[in-house]
């Protein structure tokens, strides 16, 4: 497909300064009108990631599995963590985190990576970070199918109808991720430090989120964290968007560890109130990210 065919017939003057509502309307039109271009970019991104390895995009699932194995050895063997069915406890959080981290890492450089294309062809640049996030949805779907297979084959006691909440939780995460992706992608064009810092910040965010631990003190040794940070620190941890998301995923897929720490209650309904509040916050972040991106978009070709 010739990408040049996606170019609009008219150029928007950089002197025109539409308001926030106008920018949102323009961004929505850009994304819907360039569906073919987005599909092309998604396909190209998937081929690019799988072209230089023997296993291709299977690594998207193998990577969190290997990561889970490392933490499993560290926590269950070395630190003597006794959480029941601990591999599933870890994987239920590591897999959606992998989706977020991969999406943001790709989105940060999505505009800068297409420097030559942006200088040669006029097209809505917002499709670049959007396609970077959307490309990871296919990998996430594949990963969740693998996890469902793990549930049925190795952890049948955790299989409940509550796993049906996963698509709703993923929708909230998608809206949050797209909003953040638009922000970091636009800022990185002007300040490349964002691309350098993002990897370190995401790594720190991983450990501050309930991936290896849980707010249930019996499951994740949270008592030690609570004692170290105090009530104020714990309240800050609970405000982390991924405290809501990962807890919701774990509730729906794994369930909750009993108070004694030697058993579990399988699949639970996630906290819908917390998810609803996070969804509203994510919508606000999406609006902010879209407005910022569209506001600075006319300057991309000059800066790059």
HELIX and SHEET records of a PDB file:
HELIX    1   1 UNK A    3  UNK A    6  5                                   4    
HELIX    2   2 UNK A   20  UNK A   33  1                                  14    
HELIX    3   3 UNK A   35  UNK A   50  1                                  16    
HELIX    4   4 UNK A   56  UNK A   58  5                                   3    
HELIX    5   5 UNK A   59  UNK A   72  1                                  14    
HELIX    6   6 UNK A   73  UNK A   78  3                                   6    
HELIX    7   7 UNK A   86  UNK A  108  1                                  23    
HELIX    8   8 UNK A  112  UNK A  114  5                                   3    
HELIX    9   9 UNK A  115  UNK A  120  1                                   6    
HELIX   10  10 UNK A  126  UNK A  154  1                                  29    
HELIX   11  11 UNK A  156  UNK A  158  5                                   3    
HELIX   12  12 UNK A  161  UNK A  165  5                                   5    
HELIX   13  13 UNK A  166  UNK A  190  1                                  25    
HELIX   14  14 UNK A  193  UNK A  208  1                                  16    
HELIX   15  15 UNK A  217  UNK A  220  1                                   4    
HELIX   16  16 UNK A  222  UNK A  238  1                                  17    
HELIX   17  17 UNK A  241  UNK A  253  1                                  13    
HELIX   18  18 UNK A  272  UNK A  296  1                                  25    
HELIX   19  19 UNK A  297  UNK A  299  5                                   3    
HELIX   20  20 UNK A  300  UNK A  303  1                                   4    
SHEET    1   A 2 UNK A 256  UNK A 257  0                                        
SHEET    2   A 2 UNK A 264  UNK A 265 -1                                        
END                                                                             
